[in-house]
Amino acid sequence: MRFMTPQINLYVDNLELSRKFYEKLGFELQFTAEIGGKATHHELVLDGFVVGLATKESLKEVHGLNPGKNEGCEIVLWTEDTDLAIQYLSENGVTVVSQPHDFLNLRAGYVQDPDGNPIHIVCKREELPEK
């Protein structure tokens, strides 16, 4: 047996709002699943990484599961300049939960998606352009 093609699925309250959020981060819509003519799941890709977005209702209806609030994981997005990325996201209405800060040889900050999932924006400090 072999496992392959990993992705992460997030269960969301508003599928279209979440899709638009991840598209602002550069993800591109690859697939949409519909049940009864209604979109219930999107798959978006960025640099080969797939994030699936599914409605909480579909998880309950199709699989009999009840999603909870999960802050035990995060999505990490590497960038060339954390400060500029956080500024861009903030200016585009994204909630910043941790301003850019240094740790180790990295510069990092956090935003959250519309459902409160943490998105870690990070870069190596030595790759920052001179300001």
C-alpha positions, 0 to 999 in steps of 0.5 A: 500500500502507498499513500500519495497526493496529500492535501489539507481540507478545512471545514468552513462556514461560508464556502465562497468567502473562504475561496476568495480569501485563499485566492487573495493568497495566490491559490487557484481554483482547481476543482469544485464538487457539487451536491444537488447543484450547489457547490459544497467543496473547492480545491485550490492549489498554490505551488503544488499544495492543495487546500480543500474547502468544504462546507460544515453542512456537507461534512455533517450530511455526507459523512456524519461528522461534526467539525469543531474549531481547530487551532491545532494546525496552521497553513504556512506560506513562505514569502520574500518579505513578511512585512510587505505580505502582512501589509498587503493582506491587512490592506485587503481586509484580512485579519492580522493576529500577529504582526511581523516579528523576528525569531531565529533567522526568520521573520514571521507574522500571522493572519487568519482565514474567515473561519479563524484558521491561522495562516503563518506568513514567513520568510528568511531574514537574510532574503529580505531586500534592503529598505 
